[in-house]
């Protein structure tokens, strides 16, 4: 009987560790599915933007905002905030400068084939960044001239003060095919 209890405890612990690991590494597109349950039916799957905060203690951000088109909201948006894959807040933000202009601002999910984890891999694989110690990132998924695109901002450890980070620039990536649309990288900032 004791052996059975040990196995049960081990199985529960493994499930807990697996779940907590998965929650902290939830991708942006997975958050859309989760966020759908926190918005009204008129907003489900009508995402206009996804963005993260600058990551902390990891290259992968764990605080994300999924912004949905909401025809009932004053500024036409409902925002679901996630921390480590778990919903932490739902709000109707003041978006005076970024007002949502109806259904035409909704991202076409059928054109989004690159998730946040892949966009981050593509950005950090840029040859000019090869010798840098990348420390943090921030991502945005939104509209671009060529369709949906990821904007990935990166920070690296400074050479003289490795505990401090320097902004090393931005890589813009097509969310459709993963191609690089634009790079604005300046690795010299770590000096």
N, C-alpha and C positions, 0 to 999 in steps of 0.2 A: 504494500500500500504506500509506503514512503517513496519508493522509486517512482510510482505514478504521480505523486504530488510534486516531486522534483522535476519530472518531465513537463507537467502542467505549468509550473512556475517558469521554467526555461522557455516554453512556448509563448507564454504571456509576455515575458521580458523581450523576446525577439520581436514579437508583434509591436510592442510599444516602441522599441528602438527603430524598427523599420518605419513606423508611422511618423515618428518625430523627425527622422531623417528626410522622409519624403516631403513633409510639410515645409521644411526649410528650403527645399530645392524645387518647389512647385514652379513650373514655367508660367509665363505670361498667358499663353493660350489656354492652359489648364485653369487659370484663374477666371477666365471668361465663363467657363462652364459652372464654376462654383458661384461666381457673382450673379449669374442668372437667377439663382434662388433668392436673392436679396433685393431684387428690383421688381417693379410692376410688370405685368404681362405685356404692356405696350412697349417696354424697353428691352425685353429679353433678346439676346443676340445682336442688339443694335449698339455696338461699341464704336465710339468715335475716337478714342485715344486710350493708350495704356502707357503708364510711365512709372519709373521706380525712383526711389530716393537714392542718393549716393550710398553704395554698399559700405558696411562697417565690418572690419576684422575678417573680410573675405572678399573675393573678387565678384561673387554672386550676390546681387541685391536681395534683401529679404523683406523690404517694405515696398509695396506696389499699390498703384491706384488704377482702377479700371473705370473709365468714364463712359456711361451709356447715354444715348439719346433718350430724352424723356419729354414728350410733348406736353405733359402736365406741369412741368417745373418752370419757374419764371425764366431762368436762363437756359432752359431746354436740356439740362444735364442732371444725371444722378451719378454720384461717384461712390464706388465701393473701395474702401481701403483694406488691404491685407497686410498682416504682419506674420512672417514665417508660415505663409500658406493659410492662415486663419483670418476670417473677417474680423476687423477691429472697429469699423465704423461705416455707416452709410449716410451720405449727406447730399444735399442739393447745393453745390458750391456757387459762389458768386463768380461768374466767368465774364466780367465786363469786357475784357480785351480779347477773350477767346470764345465769344459766344457761339454756341452751336446753331447752325443755320438749317435745321430740319434734317429730314432723312438723307439728303445728299451728302452730309458729313459722315454718315455711317460707313465704317470700313467694310469693304467687300471681303468677307471671310474666305470665299472660294479662291481669292488671289493671295492669301497669306499662307505660305508653305514653310516659312522659316520662323521658328519659335525663338524666344529670348535666349535660351541656352546655346543654340546654334549661332545666333547673331553675335553673341559674346565670343564664342570660339573663333569666328571669322575675324572679328575685330582684333583680338589679341594675337592672331597669327600673322599680322602684317610684318613683313621682314624688318622694317625699320624699328620695330619694338622688341626684336629678338633678345637683345642684351639687357633689357630693362626689367626691373623687379616690379611687375604690375601689382598694385595693392587694392585698387577700388575701381568701381564702374558705376555708371548710371545709364539707363536705357529709356528710350521713348519709341513707341510705335504710333505712327500717324500717317497722314496723307503726304505724298510727295508728287512732284511733277510726273514721275513715271509709275505711279501707283503707290501702294502702301510701302513704307520704308521704316527701317530701324535706324535710330541715331544712337550711337554708343560712345559715351564719353569715358575716357580712361585716366587714371592717376597712377603714378609710379613712385617708388621710394627715391628720395633725393640721395645723391652720392655722398655728400658731406654729412648729411643728417638723415640716416636711413629711417628714423622714426617719423620723419615728416614726409608728406606726399606732395608731389608736383603734378599739376594738370599737364598731361602730355597730348591732349587733343581729342578729336572726334573722328569716327569712321561712320559713314552713312551707307547702309546696306539695303538692297532690295529685299523686301519681305516676301516677294514672289519667287525669286530664284537664287537668292544669296549672293548676287553679284555686288561688287563694290561700286557704289554710285559716286562717292566722293570721299577723300581723306583730307583732313587738316591736322596732321600730326607734327609735333615739335618736341622730339626727344631731348633736345638741348636744355629744356627747362629743368631737367633733373640735376644740372650742374650747380 
